[in-house]
């Protein structure tokens, strides 16, 4: 499944990374602990978090993640948006809880490690 397909299936708003919406999602990972994501998430994963600061962009870039979903109605701060736009990192937001997002991703066939 591509990020674009995911955005038409789940209630997600695209904040940045429009040029990378065609990327394939290889799996998923959910955590709010940045060091955990850096050590455990795999390249191509979509990452579900409630963090909205600019460090999520650095982690997504380092881990070569396909997209970041910020759950729970949290909006990324302006520094995060600017950095994500500059690095073409896909940032998506949703009002759904992390639990709900992960459940729906799993139902769509997007598995964890």
PAVEX-516110 format. One record per atom (N, C-alpha, C): x, y, z; atom name; residue number from 1. Coordinates in Angstrom, 3 decimals, decimal comma. Each point is the difference from the previous one (the first is absolute). Layout:
N
      east     north        up  site  pos
         X         Y         Z    CA  NUM
...
//
This chain:
113
      east     north        up  site  pos
     0,840    -1,175     0,000     N    1
    -0,840     1,175     0,000    CA    1
     0,888     1,242     0,000     C    1
    -0,397     0,993    -0,776     N    2
     0,742     1,256    -0,025    CA    2
    -0,556     0,961     1,045     C    2
     0,764     1,027     0,285     N    3
    -0,475     1,031     0,927    CA    3
    -1,258     0,654    -0,564     C    3
    -0,018     0,265    -1,294     N    4
    -1,177     0,616    -0,627    CA    4
    -1,240    -0,853     0,215     C    4
     0,125    -1,312    -0,217     N    5
    -1,138    -0,897     0,221    CA    5
    -0,452     0,043     1,458     C    5
     0,961     0,071     0,912     N    6
    -0,324     0,068     1,417    CA    6
    -0,791     1,265     0,324     C    6
     0,365     1,117    -0,626     N    7
    -0,691     1,265     0,281    CA    7
    -1,430     0,002    -0,519     C    7
    -0,313    -0,859    -0,940     N    8
    -1,382    -0,078    -0,489    CA    8
    -0,814    -1,019     0,789     C    8
     0,694    -0,826     0,806     N    9
    -0,668    -1,039     0,774    CA    9
    -0,258     0,424     1,441     C    9
     0,943     0,728     0,585     N   10
    -0,119     0,468     1,382    CA   10
    -0,188     1,516     0,022     C   10
    -0,591     0,524     1,071     N   11
    -0,173     1,461     0,093    CA   11
     1,331     0,680     0,358     C   11
     0,834     0,199    -1,004     N   12
     1,326     0,589     0,174    CA   12
     0,115     1,284    -0,800     C   12
     0,670     0,994     0,584     N   13
     0,270     1,245    -0,700    CA   13
     1,498     0,043    -0,305     C   13
     0,330     0,338    -1,227     N   14
     1,397     0,090    -0,416    CA   14
     0,524     1,380     0,395     C   14
     1,047     0,018     0,811     N   15
     0,609     1,244     0,451    CA   15
     1,233     0,321    -0,833     C   15
     0,765    -1,019    -0,355     N   16
     1,222     0,207    -0,791    CA   16
     0,341    -1,279    -0,753     C   16
     0,938     0,139    -0,930     N   17
     0,475    -1,157    -0,751    CA   17
    -0,892    -0,423    -1,149     C   17
    -0,737     0,938    -0,557     N   18
    -0,932    -0,319    -1,093    CA   18
     0,672    -0,742    -1,157     C   18
     1,266     0,288    -0,259     N   19
     0,698    -0,642    -1,117    CA   19
     0,327    -1,462     0,283     C   19
    -0,158    -0,451     1,239     N   20
     0,330    -1,384     0,360    CA   20
    -1,220    -0,846     0,338     C   20
    -1,179     0,460    -0,372     N   21
    -1,214    -0,752     0,309    CA   21
    -0,104    -1,309    -0,775     C   21
     0,782    -0,155    -1,042     N   22
    -0,012    -1,235    -0,780    CA   22
     0,880    -1,098     0,573     C   22
     0,704     0,285     1,100     N   23
     0,889    -1,000     0,600    CA   23
    -0,796    -1,137     0,624     C   23
     0,569    -1,201    -0,104     N   24
    -0,602    -1,193     0,582    CA   24
     0,269    -0,078     1,492     C   24
    -0,975    -0,493     0,731     N   25
     0,125    -0,222     1,433    CA   25
     0,330    -1,475     0,210     C   25
     1,122    -0,267     0,674     N   26
     0,435    -1,384     0,200    CA   26
    -0,494    -0,607     1,310     C   26
    -0,443     0,834     0,919     N   27
    -0,450    -0,463     1,306    CA   27
    -0,271     1,197     0,885     C   27
    -0,251    -0,246     1,263     N   28
    -0,304     1,092     0,894    CA   28
     0,707    -0,120     1,331     C   28
     0,094     1,128     0,685     N   29
     0,609     0,046     1,327    CA   29
    -0,688     1,102     0,791     C   29
    -0,239    -0,233     1,284     N   30
    -0,642     1,000     0,857    CA   30
     0,803     0,162     1,279     C   30
     0,411     1,222     0,280     N   31
     0,715     0,314     1,231    CA   31
     0,136     1,507     0,111     C   31
     0,085     0,479     1,235     N   32
     0,278     1,411     0,234    CA   32
     1,412     0,207     0,525     C   32
     0,733    -1,073     0,184     N   33
     1,374     0,074     0,477    CA   33
     0,927     0,029    -1,217     C   33
     0,596     1,148    -0,271     N   34
     0,768     0,197    -1,225    CA   34
     1,154    -0,986    -0,139     C   34
     0,724    -0,260     1,081     N   35
     1,125    -0,933    -0,074    CA   35
    -0,483    -1,404    -0,332     C   35
    -1,184    -0,352     0,463     N   36
    -0,587    -1,293    -0,317    CA   36
    -0,297    -0,102    -1,490     C   36
    -0,551     1,043    -0,577     N   37
    -0,315     0,016    -1,432    CA   37
     1,288    -0,116    -0,816     C   37
     1,026     0,756     0,399     N   38
     1,272    -0,056    -0,734    CA   38
     0,597    -1,403     0,015     C   38
    -0,160    -0,716     1,103     N   39
     0,592    -1,322     0,117    CA   39
    -0,855    -1,140    -0,502     C   39
    -1,312     0,193    -0,074     N   40
    -0,894    -1,114    -0,311    CA   40
    -0,788     0,124    -1,301     C   40
    -0,366     1,195    -0,402     N   41
    -0,776     0,159    -1,239    CA   41
     0,879    -0,370    -1,188     C   41
    -0,620    -0,467    -1,035     N   42
     0,733    -0,417    -1,204    CA   42
    -0,274     0,968    -1,148     C   42
     0,968     0,102    -0,879     N   43
    -0,150     0,838    -1,186    CA   43
    -1,289    -0,375    -0,723     C   43
    -0,733     1,002    -0,439     N   44
    -1,245    -0,227    -0,719    CA   44
    -1,227    -0,056     0,888     C   44
     0,189    -0,029     1,320     N   45
    -1,131    -0,039     0,935    CA   45
    -0,732     1,332     0,033     C   45
    -1,269    -0,065     0,379     N   46
    -0,754     1,182     0,384    CA   46
     0,034     0,016     1,524     C   46
     0,327     1,146     0,568     N   47
     0,161     0,140     1,446    CA   47
    -1,182     0,768     0,573     C   47
    -0,643    -0,556     1,023     N   48
    -1,117     0,651     0,669    CA   48
     0,495     0,524     1,347     C   48
    -0,220     1,292     0,235     N   49
     0,462     0,655     1,222    CA   49
    -0,967     1,103     0,390     C   49
     0,186     0,539     1,199     N   50
    -0,741     1,182     0,433    CA   50
     0,941     1,190     0,136     C   50
     1,243    -0,176    -0,396     N   51
     0,983     1,080     0,059    CA   51
    -0,216     0,936    -1,186     C   51
     0,180     1,298     0,223     N   52
    -0,194     0,955    -1,083    CA   52
     1,142     0,974    -0,159     C   52
     1,139    -0,272     0,628     N   53
     1,144     0,916    -0,065    CA   53
     0,960    -0,405    -1,120     C   53
     0,965     0,853    -0,280     N   54
     0,866    -0,209    -1,158    CA   54
     0,891    -1,241     0,097     C   54
     0,213    -0,540     1,180     N   55
     0,845    -1,189     0,119    CA   55
    -0,598    -1,215    -0,698     C   55
    -1,321    -0,016    -0,191     N   56
    -0,599    -1,131    -0,713    CA   56
     0,473    -0,044    -1,446     C   56
     0,286     1,162    -0,564     N   57
     0,480     0,060    -1,387    CA   57
     1,399    -0,591    -0,083     C   57
     0,844     0,331     0,958     N   58
     1,360    -0,548     0,023    CA   58
    -0,033    -1,519     0,146     C   58
    -0,862    -0,498     0,870     N   59
    -0,112    -1,443     0,204    CA   59
    -0,522    -0,676    -1,265     C   59
    -1,016     0,570    -0,619     N   60
    -0,557    -0,569    -1,232    CA   60
     1,057    -0,048    -1,098     C   60
     0,798     1,027    -0,079     N   61
     1,061     0,051    -1,002    CA   61
     1,090    -1,038     0,292     C   61
     0,455    -0,046     1,253     N   62
     1,048    -0,958     0,393    CA   62
    -0,433    -1,446    -0,216     C   62
    -1,242    -0,297     0,320     N   63
    -0,512    -1,366    -0,113    CA   63
    -0,529    -0,314    -1,396     C   63
     0,006     0,987    -0,888     N   64
    -0,488    -0,166    -1,373    CA   64
    -1,452    -0,497    -0,021     C   64
    -0,831     0,664     0,807     N   65
    -1,406    -0,377     0,089    CA   65
    -0,785     0,591    -1,165     C   65
    -1,042    -0,681    -0,415     N   66
    -0,818     0,456    -1,115    CA   66
    -0,892     1,166     0,392     C   66
    -0,541    -0,028     1,221     N   67
    -0,894     1,067     0,445    CA   67
    -0,112    -0,014     1,516     C   67
    -0,415     1,134     0,529     N   68
    -0,281     0,146     1,424    CA   68
    -1,460     0,401     0,130     C   68
    -0,741    -0,737     0,820     N   69
    -1,381     0,361     0,314    CA   69
    -0,016     0,536     1,419     C   69
    -0,418     1,247     0,146     N   70
    -0,141     0,601     1,321    CA   70
    -1,464    -0,161     0,405     C   70
    -0,220    -0,794     1,032     N   71
    -1,352    -0,377     0,414    CA   71
    -0,522     0,878     1,136     C   71
    -1,249    -0,219     0,344     N   72
    -0,606     0,636     1,163    CA   72
    -0,332     1,464    -0,168     C   72
    -0,070     0,481    -1,223     N   73
    -0,314     1,400    -0,235    CA   73
     1,156     0,950     0,268     C   73
     1,180    -0,548     0,259     N   74
     1,194     0,830     0,232    CA   74
     0,436     0,600    -1,335     C   74
     0,290     1,274     0,005     N   75
     0,485     0,682    -1,201    CA   75
     1,505     0,218     0,114     C   75
     0,739    -0,232    -1,074     N   76
     1,443     0,242     0,053    CA   76
     0,279     1,490     0,143     C   76
     1,074     0,327     0,731     N   77
     0,344     1,411     0,137    CA   77
     0,618     0,518    -1,305     C   77
     0,101     1,298    -0,121     N   78
     0,456     0,621    -1,249    CA   78
     1,425    -0,404    -0,365     C   78
     0,876    -0,177     0,992     N   79
     1,364    -0,448    -0,285    CA   79
    -0,003    -1,392    -0,617     C   79
    -0,854    -0,870     0,513     N   80
    -0,109    -1,350    -0,545    CA   80
    -0,501     0,034    -1,440     C   80
    -0,987     0,830    -0,253     N   81
    -0,543     0,101    -1,364    CA   81
     1,052     0,527    -0,965     C   81
     0,699     1,048     0,381     N   82
     1,051     0,555    -0,869    CA   82
     1,083    -1,022    -0,294     C   82
     0,437    -0,709     1,038     N   83
     1,051    -1,003    -0,180    CA   83
    -0,490    -1,149    -0,878     C   83
    -1,225    -0,448     0,218     N   84
    -0,566    -1,092    -0,798    CA   84
    -0,140     0,411    -1,463     C   84
    -0,422     1,234    -0,245     N   85
    -0,121     0,472    -1,376    CA   85
     1,365     0,072    -0,663     C   85
     0,996     0,480     0,721     N   86
     1,351     0,108    -0,552    CA   86
     0,583    -1,372    -0,332     C   86
    -0,309    -0,992     0,815     N   87
     0,554    -1,351    -0,197    CA   87
    -0,961    -0,931    -0,740     C   87
    -1,156     0,522    -0,397     N   88
    -1,016    -0,768    -0,716    CA   88
    -0,435    -1,242     0,760     C   88
    -0,145     0,140     1,324     N   89
    -0,491    -1,083     0,856    CA   89
    -1,524     0,091     0,052     C   89
    -0,659    -1,135    -0,216     N   90
    -1,456    -0,025     0,044    CA   90
    -0,460     0,040     1,453     C   90
    -0,744     1,043     0,330     N   91
    -0,632     0,128     1,311    CA   91
    -1,510     0,028    -0,223     C   91
    -0,698    -0,882     0,697     N   92
    -1,449    -0,092    -0,075    CA   92
    -0,560     0,210     1,402     C   92
    -1,154     0,608     0,105     N   93
    -0,643     0,173     1,302    CA   93
    -1,391    -0,616    -0,024     C   93
    -0,476    -0,365     1,193     N   94
    -1,339    -0,547     0,142    CA   94
    -0,516     0,261     1,409     C   94
    -1,301     0,071     0,124     N   95
    -0,611     0,143     1,321    CA   95
    -0,170    -1,363     0,672     C   95
     0,194    -1,078    -0,753     N   96
    -0,109    -1,339     0,578    CA   96
     1,085    -0,212     1,054     C   96
    -0,288    -0,808     1,001     N   97
     1,006    -0,341     1,007    CA   97
     1,057    -0,920    -0,609     C   97
     1,130    -0,082     0,642     N   98
     1,063    -0,908    -0,453    CA   98
    -0,540    -1,423    -0,090     C   98
    -0,733    -0,422     1,016     N   99
    -0,568    -1,344     0,034    CA   99
    -0,878    -0,257    -1,224     C   99
    -0,854     0,955    -0,308     N  100
    -0,907    -0,137    -1,144    CA  100
     0,772    -0,038    -1,316     C  100
     0,992     0,873    -0,157     N  101
     0,795     0,027    -1,233    CA  101
     0,692    -1,336    -0,218     C  101
     0,653    -0,497     1,046     N  102
     0,732    -1,266    -0,124    CA  102
    -0,959    -1,146    -0,333     C  102
    -1,145    -0,019     0,633     N  103
    -0,988    -1,031    -0,299    CA  103
    -0,460     0,038    -1,446     C  103
    -0,233     1,189    -0,490     N  104
    -0,438     0,142    -1,399    CA  104
     1,121    -0,357    -0,977     C  104
     1,230     0,374     0,319     N  105
     1,131    -0,383    -0,855    CA  105
     0,118    -1,518    -0,073     C  105
    -0,112    -0,646     1,137     N  106
     0,083    -1,458     0,053    CA  106
    -1,118    -0,630    -0,838     C  106
    -1,202     0,532     0,133     N  107
    -1,141    -0,511    -0,761    CA  107
     0,220     0,144    -1,515     C  107
     0,774     1,033    -0,379     N  108
     0,320     0,226    -1,420    CA  108
     1,148    -0,889    -0,487     C  108
     0,577    -0,766     0,901     N  109
     1,088    -0,899    -0,387    CA  109
     1,390     0,567     0,232     C  109
     0,081     1,134     0,659     N  110
     1,309     0,589     0,321    CA  110
     0,408    -0,545     1,361     C  110
     0,988    -0,865    -0,024     N  111
     0,434    -0,706     1,205    CA  111
     1,220     0,664     0,631     C  111
     0,243    -0,345     1,257     N  112
     1,207     0,434     0,680    CA  112
     1,181    -0,872    -0,407     C  112
     1,100     0,167     0,717     N  113
     1,213    -0,747    -0,347    CA  113
    -0,358    -1,449    -0,096     C  113
//
